[in-house]
Amino acid sequence: MHGYAKDELAGKSISLLDDPETRRHIAERVKRLMPGEPLHAQGVHVRKDGSSFPVDISAQRIYIGYKPYVLAIDRDITDRKKAEQALIESEAKFRDLVESTSDWVWETDENGRYTYSSPKVKDVLGYDVPEVIGKTPFDFMPEDEAHKIITAFDGIKAEPRPFHGLENINRHKRGHLVVLESSGVPVFDKDGQLRGFRGIDRDITQLKKIEQKLHEMSITDELTGLLNRRGFFALADQQCKLADRTKRQMCLIYIDLDGLKIINDELGHETGDRALIETAEVLKKTFRESDIMARIGGDEFVVLLTEPAETGVENVTARLIEENLRVHNTQAGRKFELMFSMGSAIYDPERPCSVNDLISRADESMYADKQRRRLER
């Protein structure tokens, strides 16, 4: 350990092996020792070649006869010190990594209470670390969301397993809602018992807004702001299934903007686009927000009345559209008049049909109305 032969140390002072600081420290403590009282310390020993190494010292003061002696055991702890230093450096790297990431890193006990939180919780939820410790994720969620996530957590806890991409809605300290994506792994003690969970939360609020915007763009007519054909079929199909369960009728109104080609040819396509936009405006004034309005073709519009209030609602609705159209056309400075042909079809849950079939029936009714209007003109 020291590089000395046994006979080289015989009769020599221990100070030969200690560096000056260790020598002074041990000497002061030995003086204060009571007989039989143990001493534990760490110090540095010097080898024969001049190099030094850390030691763990255990000693006690004893008497042989009336003469005091010190009985000591020195243990070379070089490997342990290296391991401790490696652990410190590893923890420092981990801490730097955790604190530099934009995500929130956390640990919980087996009941989901936070035992550790990285400072990023301030950016994610607006809370300081001490405000989070001891709380559960459910404490920061609206009640209905908390119930849903508690159910998911109970399943993960019952059969501990990693989880990834668990989306959950949280309330920021300032009051607004934040969407987080949680991933984590179970942590076990040396006996294999669940000790808690370790994981990371990522703020995906903006991503969800972008996804919602892209979804709306995919089902919305860019010009009029109404649903497009794809969006209408998706929502109308859902309403048909709901009507089948609740046994309620619905009414589909089919509207064709007459003369759009003439407007385009004589006044230009920009004016034609204006005519389509104004058609949508008339429909929005006529129908409720709960009704499903869409532009399903170049000059073709449909409205699904999901809760018609009375028998013969198609006739009442047609008169209301015509009145709103008349008022719209009396506005000053107009270069063209809007003219509609309309048809309708009733969805009867006793005789269910597809959305395509419903539109076809309403289209036939609209075509008959168009022919009648041509004869009247």
Secondary structure, 3 states (H helix, E strand, C coil): CCCCCHHHHCCCCHHHCECHHHHHHHHHHHHHCCCCCEEEEEEEEECCCCCEEEEEEEEEEEEECCEEEEEEEEEECHHHHHHHHHHHHHHHHHHHHHHHCCCEEEEEECCCCEEEECCCHHHHHCCCHHHHCCCCHHHHCCHHHHHHHHHHHHHHHHCCCCEEEEEEEEECCCCCEEEEEEEEEEEECCCCCEEEEEEEEEECHHHHHHHHHHHHHHHECCCCCCECHHHHHHHHHHHHHHHHHHCCCEEEEEEEEECHHHHHHHHCHHHHHHHHHHHHHHHHHHCCCCCEEEECCCCEEEEEECCCCCCCHHHHHHHHHHHHHHHHHCCCCCCCCCEEEEEEEEECCCCCCCHHHHHHHHHHHHHHHHHHHHHHC
